[in-house]
Amino acid sequence: MEERDRMSESTTPPGITIIGSGYVGAVTGAGFAALGHPVWFVDTDPGKIQAIRHASPPVYERGLAELFTDNKRRIHATASLNEAVERTEILMICVGTPPIEDGSQDTRQVGSAATAIGRALRQRSSWHTVVVKSTVLPGTTEKVIIPFIEHESGRTAGKGFGIAVNPEFLQEGSAIRDFRDPDRIVIGTRDVTSTRVMTDLYSSFACPKVFVDLKTAEMVKFVNNAFLATKISFANEMGNLCKREGIDTQDVFRAVGMDRRINPAFFRSGIGFGGSCLPKDVRALINHAEELGIDHPILDAVVNTNETQPEMMILLLKRRLPDLKGRNIGILGLSFKPGTDDIRESRAIPVIRRLLEEGARVTAYDPQAMAAFSKVIPGPDYAMSPQDVIGADAVLIITEWDEFNELDYTGKIVVDGRRIEMARKTAEIYEGVCW
């Protein structure tokens, strides 16, 4: 208790260990370093450790490189959790929870992190607060993380160490802004000291702080993502109707979004959502509901609509080029959204696979994601510039990078999945997927 009192009275920002230096970990760690916290990244990948030690982020995110450079004196990296624990008071679990083939969550990385934390805490007498930022299903912290830490440390949660669930709501491409200016901060705790630690940690943030129990905090993240995915799939389904009727779906949703009960965010129809969060989280929630014997027809429809939406792009292309065999089809954009090199669940994957099945030659360009994409799908040629793609027999726009709005599409056939205005204005033949 004396250690906890000294910690709460200290004016020095507490040191933070970030376990896992992937996307969430890198942005979160750099964000707290910018707030004055000493930050220690712990990772098993030597390449990531070396990159961080040279003030280079291990992932691409708009503005992240500058954040690492500006705060390099407070940013450290190590493969030793024991070393990091000696220098910090807060441990944040930021490891992945990838999907298993049946859609359920793979929590092995979370379990390994909890085990390692427990072993490190066994060698220390000081109080540490463990913060779960990884996206985990309700009950995971209480059923997996806490027992593993308790078993390895010989301590009891709430007495020997603190525990909190603090889900992240970072959007790739705008993650630094989202960290600095969040809509709200959700914190799940069950002991007074952890509540105080988390209150102090976020004291400089002006947004609302929502304090709940551990399971509720875990559930908030899933419901949040499931609803965003639902809005996108709904927009795409309505967009398909609008397309058939000759109606511009953007005009429809601009008016609908003005209803204060609805909100305009995420009403961008097109070829669907991808990324590391929405697809896997919706599938994990479906799997969880099945385990509990709960029907989930809405979530099923969300996934089904998203999986079939890229086919609309192929159908529109074949209206203009019925036989794709031997045709050179240009692809603009491979990442699942602009501002990131993340290709996880990118809509470019099903589109390009379908084109290759049809016998088309594919020439693709993306300012950040070509190296990663080439490891996933063999077959496409990769262009040095977007201008090299424009010369194809037809151009498909998958990702709305700003630079694609500066190209001249004169005389081209364009099928647009993301509403690039310059393409609509200048292409000889233009087809918007939902407009």
Protein Blocks (a to p, Z undefined) as FASTA:
>chain_A
ZZmmmmmmpmbdcddddehjafklmmmmmmmmmnopacddddfblklmmmmmnopafbdc
ehklmmmmmmmmmpccdfblklmmmmpcbdcdfbdcdddfkopacfklmmmmmmmmmmmm
mmpcbdcddddfbdcdehklmmmmmmmmmmmnopaehklpccdddddfbdehilmmmmmm
cfbdcdddfbfklmmmmmmmmmmpmbdcddddfklmmmmmmmmmmmmmmmmmmmmmmmmm
mmmnopafklmmmmmmmpmklopghpagcebpedjklmmmmmmmmmmmmmnopacfklmm
mmmmmmmmmmmmmmmmmmmmmblghpacddehjbfbehiabfghiaklmmmmmmmmnopa
cddddfklmmmmmmmmghiacdfbfklmmmpmbdcdfbfcfklmmccfehiacddfkopa
klmmmpmbdcdfkZZ
